[in-house]
Amino acid sequence: MKLSILAAALAPFAALASDNVILTDANFDKEVIQDTKNAWFVKFYAPWCGHCKAMTQTWIDYAKAMKNQINVAEVDVTKQSKTASRFGATSLPTIKIFPAGKKKPSAAVAYEGARDINGFNDFAAKYIDGVEEQEDQVIELTDDNFDR
């Protein structure tokens, strides 16, 4: 009887652990920055944050729905202060995507949309396959091609 009560109490955390990666100061670079094949959608949160708590189930559901398409992860800023500071997680939750491909910490893109699965999907779709280098998109303006 006691075991079944414990299993029921831990069930929500089992889903979280299997679909939502827990990132730390120690593993962030290895898991995210060095992963050139996959995009990472990362939520920076604090356990006491009301807005963070409100989106917990949505984040878990999104992680399950996107398994094998994009890595969904989270960083507890109260325990992983080095990583939180490095990525400017000052207002919570802070959500950033690290596009597929070669990653630099400065290439993280802040998510500021709706905190729902549709909003996450729309935003992530732009970055799952990586992004083109910005240098390729620069157009030199001259007197001939610049409208005044």
Contacts in CASP RR format, 6 or more apart in sequence:
PFRMAT RR
TARGET T0000
AUTHOR 0000-0000-0000
METHOD contacts of the structure
MODEL  1
MKLSILAAALAPFAALASDNVILTDANFDKEVIQDTKNAWFVKFYAPWCG
HCKAMTQTWIDYAKAMKNQINVAEVDVTKQSKTASRFGATSLPTIKIFPA
GKKKPSAAVAYEGARDINGFNDFAAKYIDGVEEQEDQVIELTDDNFDR
12 60 0 8 1.000
15 60 0 8 1.000
15 64 0 8 1.000
16 60 0 8 1.000
16 63 0 8 1.000
19 60 0 8 1.000
19 63 0 8 1.000
19 64 0 8 1.000
19 67 0 8 1.000
19 72 0 8 1.000
20 59 0 8 1.000
20 60 0 8 1.000
20 63 0 8 1.000
20 72 0 8 1.000
20 73 0 8 1.000
20 74 0 8 1.000
21 31 0 8 1.000
21 71 0 8 1.000
21 72 0 8 1.000
21 73 0 8 1.000
21 74 0 8 1.000
22 73 0 8 1.000
22 74 0 8 1.000
22 76 0 8 1.000
23 31 0 8 1.000
23 32 0 8 1.000
23 42 0 8 1.000
23 73 0 8 1.000
23 74 0 8 1.000
23 75 0 8 1.000
23 80 0 8 1.000
23 83 0 8 1.000
24 75 0 8 1.000
24 79 0 8 1.000
24 80 0 8 1.000
24 83 0 8 1.000
25 80 0 8 1.000
25 81 0 8 1.000
25 82 0 8 1.000
25 83 0 8 1.000
28 75 0 8 1.000
28 80 0 8 1.000
28 83 0 8 1.000
31 40 0 8 1.000
31 71 0 8 1.000
31 73 0 8 1.000
32 40 0 8 1.000
32 42 0 8 1.000
32 71 0 8 1.000
32 73 0 8 1.000
32 98 0 8 1.000
32 103 0 8 1.000
33 98 0 8 1.000
33 103 0 8 1.000
33 104 0 8 1.000
33 105 0 8 1.000
34 103 0 8 1.000
35 71 0 8 1.000
35 103 0 8 1.000
36 100 0 8 1.000
36 101 0 8 1.000
36 102 0 8 1.000
36 103 0 8 1.000
37 100 0 8 1.000
37 101 0 8 1.000
38 70 0 8 1.000
38 71 0 8 1.000
38 100 0 8 1.000
39 70 0 8 1.000
39 71 0 8 1.000
39 97 0 8 1.000
39 98 0 8 1.000
39 99 0 8 1.000
39 100 0 8 1.000
39 124 0 8 1.000
39 127 0 8 1.000
39 128 0 8 1.000
39 129 0 8 1.000
39 130 0 8 1.000
40 70 0 8 1.000
40 71 0 8 1.000
40 72 0 8 1.000
40 73 0 8 1.000
40 97 0 8 1.000
40 98 0 8 1.000
41 62 0 8 1.000
41 66 0 8 1.000
41 70 0 8 1.000
41 71 0 8 1.000
41 72 0 8 1.000
41 73 0 8 1.000
41 95 0 8 1.000
41 96 0 8 1.000
41 97 0 8 1.000
41 98 0 8 1.000
41 111 0 8 1.000
41 120 0 8 1.000
41 124 0 8 1.000
42 73 0 8 1.000
42 74 0 8 1.000
42 75 0 8 1.000
42 87 0 8 1.000
42 95 0 8 1.000
42 96 0 8 1.000
42 97 0 8 1.000
42 98 0 8 1.000
42 108 0 8 1.000
43 52 0 8 1.000
43 55 0 8 1.000
43 59 0 8 1.000
43 73 0 8 1.000
43 74 0 8 1.000
43 75 0 8 1.000
43 93 0 8 1.000
43 94 0 8 1.000
43 95 0 8 1.000
44 74 0 8 1.000
44 75 0 8 1.000
44 77 0 8 1.000
44 83 0 8 1.000
44 84 0 8 1.000
44 87 0 8 1.000
44 88 0 8 1.000
44 89 0 8 1.000
44 92 0 8 1.000
44 93 0 8 1.000
44 94 0 8 1.000
44 95 0 8 1.000
44 96 0 8 1.000
45 52 0 8 1.000
45 74 0 8 1.000
45 75 0 8 1.000
45 76 0 8 1.000
45 77 0 8 1.000
45 92 0 8 1.000
45 93 0 8 1.000
46 52 0 8 1.000
46 76 0 8 1.000
46 77 0 8 1.000
46 78 0 8 1.000
46 92 0 8 1.000
47 53 0 8 1.000
47 76 0 8 1.000
47 78 0 8 1.000
48 78 0 8 1.000
49 92 0 8 1.000
49 93 0 8 1.000
51 92 0 8 1.000
51 93 0 8 1.000
51 115 0 8 1.000
52 92 0 8 1.000
52 93 0 8 1.000
54 115 0 8 1.000
55 93 0 8 1.000
55 115 0 8 1.000
58 115 0 8 1.000
58 116 0 8 1.000
58 117 0 8 1.000
59 72 0 8 1.000
59 74 0 8 1.000
61 117 0 8 1.000
62 72 0 8 1.000
62 117 0 8 1.000
62 120 0 8 1.000
63 72 0 8 1.000
65 117 0 8 1.000
66 72 0 8 1.000
66 121 0 8 1.000
66 124 0 8 1.000
69 128 0 8 1.000
70 124 0 8 1.000
70 128 0 8 1.000
75 83 0 8 1.000
75 84 0 8 1.000
75 89 0 8 1.000
77 84 0 8 1.000
77 89 0 8 1.000
77 92 0 8 1.000
83 89 0 8 1.000
86 105 0 8 1.000
87 94 0 8 1.000
87 96 0 8 1.000
87 105 0 8 1.000
87 108 0 8 1.000
88 94 0 8 1.000
93 115 0 8 1.000
94 110 0 8 1.000
95 110 0 8 1.000
95 111 0 8 1.000
96 108 0 8 1.000
96 109 0 8 1.000
96 110 0 8 1.000
96 111 0 8 1.000
97 108 0 8 1.000
97 109 0 8 1.000
97 111 0 8 1.000
97 123 0 8 1.000
97 124 0 8 1.000
97 127 0 8 1.000
98 107 0 8 1.000
98 108 0 8 1.000
98 109 0 8 1.000
99 107 0 8 1.000
99 109 0 8 1.000
99 127 0 8 1.000
99 128 0 8 1.000
99 130 0 8 1.000
99 131 0 8 1.000
100 127 0 8 1.000
100 128 0 8 1.000
100 129 0 8 1.000
100 130 0 8 1.000
101 130 0 8 1.000
107 131 0 8 1.000
109 127 0 8 1.000
111 120 0 8 1.000
111 123 0 8 1.000
113 119 0 8 1.000
113 123 0 8 1.000
139 145 0 8 1.000
END
